[in-house]
Amino acid sequence: MIPSHKGYRLAWQGVDWILDPGRALFREDTKELLIADWHLGKALKLQESGVAMPEQATVDEFVRVTQLAERYNAHRLVVLGDWIHARLEDGAVLKDRLRRFVKDLRCPVLLLMGNHDRAWSALWRDVGVQTEVSLISSSICYMHGDRKMDTDLPSVMGHFHPGRRVKLGPRQSVLVRGFWLRSRAMILPAFGELTRMSHVEEPQDRFFAILENQYVREV
């Protein structure tokens, strides 16, 4: 189920954004919904390896994106790379799900290809997804983040799967996902439920944690 709407409104680089606890970023002036590092198919890949995984996990992620797009009346969904996790022995199931998802979504989809996506060019054509390496949208550069881009513009990206430890008590802390804000870059949390986090702790940066999958708070 999609988290309750307790997003964090943030003004950054002259633009108003909403950091949503559903692990998505909404840009208010262009009505773009951005997500990163879905790593779709990871559950299916683990199943192929003999690991028992709930089928519902993958279904819920499709529902979550659809509901986020509807909530914000998004004019475009931008996936900042690593939509797909790995090649599957039976790719037909995943391909069919992607095709139905793109068809049913009420806005166009743009994929800025990440390191996990680049071997799937035929798949993106078949399911009707436009692909690019990067995109400049009204003075902000969108990219995956695994490659250095020749731009001085502020950037929104994925790739790093940021997380930070948040204290729950004197002797207890937990690693949580969040939005990592640097001087010239905003790094989104990984959208995929099974995607691992990387701990980031830079004193000069800001971090907006997703807590209990319900709200966003700067920590």
N, C-alpha and C positions, 0 to 999 in steps of 0.2 A: 504494500500500500504506500502511496505517496505521502511523504511527511507533511505535517501541518505547515501552513505558510507563515513562517517566522523568519523570513530572510533578512539579511543585513543590507541596508542601503548605504552605498559608498560612492562618494564623488572622487574620481581618480582620472588624471590627465584630461580634465575638462569635460568628463563624461559621467553620467549617472548610471550606476550599475546596481543590480540586486544579486547578492550572494545567497543562493538558495540552498537550504539544507538537503535538498534532493540531489546535491553534488552537481549543480548546474549554475551557470552565470547568465543573467539576462541583461542585455544592454537596452536601455530605455529609448534612446533616440532613434535607433535603427530597428528596434524590436527583433533583435537576433538572440536566439537561445544557443548558448555554447556549452558543450560537454567535451570531455577528453578521456582517453584511455578506458574505453568500455571493455576492451579485451573480450569481445563476444566470442563464444565458442570455447572458453576455457573450461566450463563445466563439462561440455561434450568431450573435450580432449581428455579430461581426467577420467571420464567414463570409459573411453576407449582404452585407457591404461589400467582399467579394473577398479578404479576408485568409485565408490557409491556416491552419487551426487543427486540432490533433489532436482527434478525436471522443472519445478515451479520457479526456481531461482532465475533461470533465463527468461521465462515468460514474464515475471514481475518486472524485469529491467525494461522490456519493451513497453509494458504498461506505464511504467514510471516516466519514460521519455514522452510518450503520447500525452499523458496527463499534464506534464510540465508545459508542453507546447500549447495545449488548450488553455491552461491557466493564464498564461501570459499573452495569449493570442499572437504567438510568435509568427513573424513574417518569413523567417528562415531558421532552420536548424543547422548549426555549424559544428561538425565533429572535428576536434583538434587532434586527429591522429590516433592510431592504434585502436581502431574500431574492432578489428579482428585480432584474435590472439594467435592462432596457429593453424596450419593446414590440417584438415580432418580427413580420415579415411572415407567417410561418407559426408561429403560437402553439400549434398542435395538438400538435406534437412535445413541447414543453415541458410542456404541460398533461397529456399522457399520462404522462410521466415522473414528474411530481409526484404524480399520482393513485396510481400504482403504489408510489411511495416511501412515501406516507402510509399506504396500505393494508398494506404489508409491515412497517412499523416496529412494534415491540412496545410502544410507549408513545404516548400522545396528543401532539399537536403544537399549540403555541400560538405565533402570530406577533404580535409587537408591532410594528405597522406603521411602517416608515420612509418617508422621502421618495420612494424608488423603488417602494414597494409600494402606495401609496394609490389609484392608478388601476386597481388589479387586484381590486377587491372581489368581482366576480362569479367570478373565477378561484378565489379562496380558498374561496368557498362551494361551488363545483363539485368541488373536490378534497378537501373535508372538513377544512379547516384553520380552527380557531377564531382570531379576530383580536381584538386590543384595542389601545389606544393605549399603555397602561402597565399594570403589575401590581405590587401590593405583596405580597410573599411573605415572611411572618414577619419583618417590620421592615426589609426591604430592598426598595427600589423598582427594578424592572426597566423599562427604556425604550430607545428607539433612541438618543436624544441630540441630535437636530437641533432639538428644540423645548425651551424652558424649561418645566419642570414645576413646579406649585405644591406642592412638598413639601420638608420639611426632613430627610427620611430619607436615609441613605446610598444610593447608586445604583450599579447595574451597567448598563453601556450599551455601544453600539457607535459607529458613525458616523464616528469620527475616523481609523480605520485606522492605529493607532500603529506607529511604527518608530523604531529608534535605531541609530546607528553604533557598531559594536563593533570594536575594534582586533584585527587578526590579526597584526600585526607593527609594527616601528618606522615604516613608511611605508605601511601597508596597512590599510584598514578596509572594513567592509561594512555596508550597511543591512539590518537584520533585523527581523522582526515580533516583537511581544511584548505583554505585558500591562502597561498603564500604570496605576499605582496613585497616586491623589491622596488628599488628606486625607479626602474624603467620597465619592469615586467610584472605581470600577474600570472601565477601558475595555478592551474585548476586542480582540484582533487581528482583522483581516479574515479570514474563513474562506476566501473564494474565492481560488483560485490565481492568477487574473489581476488581482486587485484591487490597485491601487497603494497604497503606504504613504505616510504623512505623517510626516516626522521630528519627534519631540518631544524636547525637551531642557530640562526644568525641574529645577533643582538640588534643590528641596525635595521633589520627587516621587520615587517608586521605579519602576524599570522591570525587568521580568522577561523576558529575551530568549529567543526560541525559536532554538536553535542546531542547525544541521545537520538540522533537522526531527526531532530525536531526543531532546532534553532541554531543560529550562527552567532558566535561571540568572539570578540578579539581577546586573545590571551597573551 
